[in-house]
């Protein structure tokens, strides 16, 4: 039963990653300015959370969201070093993944994305699948 739950979680996480990328592209298509930027920040963290769940399907929703938030903050704070800006000048992928310029409000929007990912992960059927529950799994 545990393997089946992990498979289901991975399947849902992969689907969530695809939907998140589509949502990000959609937001950029229909909106601009602060709305598109901050929605993109939140969705960036949602995508990272989906990828964390894909890699660690048995992780608790809070662990997935916390890991996504910490990774997002680490990327943002690394922008203070100038390294992401330099890499972004040479690579479109680096620009998409690492960004280039630190913006403090982004840290808040990453937290919004992590909270949204936590909520969805908590409510997802794979998180509530029947099976033996121990005090360690609660």
C-alpha positions in Angstrom: 0.0 0.0 0.0 2.9 2.4 0.7 4.3 2.1 -2.8 0.9 2.8 -4.3 0.5 5.9 -2.1 4.0 7.1 -3.2 3.1 6.5 -6.9 -0.1 8.4 -6.5 1.6 11.3 -4.8 4.3 11.4 -7.5 1.6 11.3 -10.2 -0.3 14.2 -8.6 2.9 16.2 -8.0 3.9 15.8 -11.6 0.4 17.0 -12.7 0.6 19.9 -10.2 4.0 20.9 -11.7 2.5 21.0 -15.2 -0.5 22.9 -14.1 1.7 25.4 -12.2 3.9 26.1 -15.2 0.7 26.6 -17.3 -0.7 28.9 -14.7 2.5 30.9 -14.6 2.5 31.3 -18.4 -1.2 32.1 -18.4 -0.7 34.8 -15.8 2.1 36.4 -17.9 -0.2 36.3 -20.9 -3.2 38.0 -19.4 -1.6 40.3 -16.8 1.4 42.4 -16.4 3.1 44.6 -13.8 2.9 43.8 -10.1 0.1 41.2 -10.4 2.0 39.1 -12.9 5.3 39.5 -11.0 4.0 38.5 -7.6 1.7 35.8 -8.9 4.8 34.4 -10.7 6.8 34.5 -7.4 4.1 32.5 -5.6 3.8 30.1 -8.4 7.6 29.7 -8.5 7.4 28.4 -4.9 4.4 26.2 -5.7 6.4 24.6 -8.5 9.3 24.0 -6.2 6.9 22.4 -3.7 5.5 20.1 -6.4 9.0 19.1 -7.4 9.9 18.4 -3.7 6.7 16.2 -3.4 7.7 14.4 -6.7 11.2 13.6 -5.3 10.0 12.8 -1.7 6.4 11.5 -2.0 6.2 10.4 1.6 7.2 13.8 3.0 4.5 15.6 5.0 2.8 18.6 3.5 4.4 20.9 6.0 7.9 19.6 5.2 7.2 19.9 1.4 6.0 23.5 1.9 8.8 24.4 4.2 11.4 23.0 1.9 9.9 24.9 -1.1 9.9 28.1 0.9 13.5 27.7 2.1 14.7 26.9 -1.4 12.9 29.9 -2.8 14.3 32.2 -0.1 17.8 30.8 -0.7 17.5 31.6 -4.4 16.2 35.1 -3.7 18.9 35.9 -1.1 21.6 34.5 -3.4 20.7 37.4 -5.7 22.4 39.7 -3.2 25.7 38.2 -4.3 25.4 39.1 -8.0 26.2 35.5 -9.1 22.7 34.9 -10.4 22.7 38.1 -12.3 26.0 37.1 -14.0 24.7 33.7 -14.8 21.4 35.2 -16.1 23.4 37.3 -18.6 24.6 34.1 -20.2 21.7 31.7 -19.9 17.9 32.0 -20.3 17.5 29.0 -18.1 19.6 30.6 -15.3 17.4 33.7 -15.7 14.2 31.7 -15.3 15.5 29.6 -12.4 17.7 32.0 -10.5 16.5 35.5 -11.4 18.9 38.4 -11.3 17.8 41.1 -8.9 16.9 40.9 -5.2 13.5 42.2 -4.3 12.5 42.0 -0.7 8.7 41.7 -1.3 9.4 38.5 -3.2 10.1 36.8 0.1 6.5 37.4 1.2 5.0 36.1 -2.1 7.2 32.9 -1.8 5.5 32.4 1.6 2.1 32.8 0.0 3.0 30.2 -2.6 4.3 27.8 0.1 1.1 28.3 2.1 -1.0 27.6 -1.0 1.0 24.5 -1.8 0.7 23.3 1.8 -3.1 23.7 1.6 -3.4 21.8 -1.7 -1.1 19.1 -0.5 -2.9 18.7 2.7 -6.3 18.4 0.9 -5.0 16.1 -1.9 -6.3 12.6 -2.0 -2.9 11.1 -1.7 -2.3 12.9 1.6 -5.5 11.4 2.9 -5.2 7.9 1.5 -6.4 5.2 3.8 -3.8 3.1 5.4 -2.3 2.4 8.8 -1.5 5.6 10.7 0.9 5.8 13.4 1.7 8.6 15.8 4.8 9.4 13.6 2.7 9.8 10.5 0.3 12.4 11.9 
